[in-house]
Amino acid sequence: MPRKDGYQACQDIRQWEKDNGYAETPIIALSANVMSDVQEKCRAAGFSHFVTKPVDFADLSRAMSRFF
């Protein structure tokens, strides 16, 4: 997204859901940065879950199965 990172996009989606009375859509963050502060930043932005790169498809599948 031009001029918008994933954190801001997630915050905007969460605000739109709140403003319009929708339940939260599951949003899974995918990042190469595994530092704990990034995971906390993802939680603060409203992401439902966090998966690191390189993607372990078993981890991604478990994350997705929590919501679907």
C-alpha positions in Angstrom: 0.0 0.0 0.0 1.4 3.4 -0.9 2.5 5.4 2.2 1.1 2.9 4.6 2.8 -0.1 6.3 1.1 -3.2 7.5 0.8 -1.9 11.1 -1.1 1.2 9.9 -3.2 -0.9 7.5 -4.2 -3.2 10.3 -5.0 -0.3 12.6 -7.2 1.3 9.9 -9.0 -2.0 9.3 -9.6 -2.5 13.1 -11.0 1.1 13.3 -13.2 0.6 10.3 -14.6 -2.6 11.8 -15.3 -0.8 15.1 -16.9 2.2 13.5 -19.2 0.0 11.4 -20.1 -2.6 13.9 -18.3 -5.5 12.3 -16.5 -8.4 14.2 -12.8 -8.5 13.8 -11.5 -10.2 10.7 -8.5 -12.4 11.4 -5.3 -10.7 10.3 -2.0 -12.6 10.5 1.2 -10.6 10.5 4.1 -12.2 8.4 7.5 -10.7 9.2 11.2 -11.6 8.8 11.9 -9.7 12.0 11.7 -12.1 15.0 12.5 -9.6 17.7 10.0 -9.6 20.6 9.4 -5.8 20.2 8.0 -6.5 16.7 5.6 -9.1 18.0 4.4 -6.6 20.6 4.1 -3.9 17.9 1.9 -6.4 15.9 -0.3 -7.0 18.9 -0.6 -3.3 19.6 -1.6 -2.7 16.0 -4.4 -5.3 16.2 -3.0 -8.3 14.4 -4.7 -11.6 15.4 -1.5 -13.6 15.2 2.2 -13.4 14.1 4.2 -15.8 11.9 7.9 -15.3 11.1 9.8 -15.8 7.8 11.0 -17.9 6.4 7.5 -19.3 6.5 7.1 -22.7 8.2 3.9 -23.8 6.5 3.0 -26.0 9.6 3.2 -22.8 11.7 1.1 -20.8 9.2 -1.4 -23.6 9.0 -1.8 -23.8 12.8 -2.2 -20.0 12.9 -4.9 -20.1 10.2 -6.7 -23.0 11.8 -7.2 -20.9 14.9 -9.6 -18.7 12.9 -11.1 -20.9 10.1 
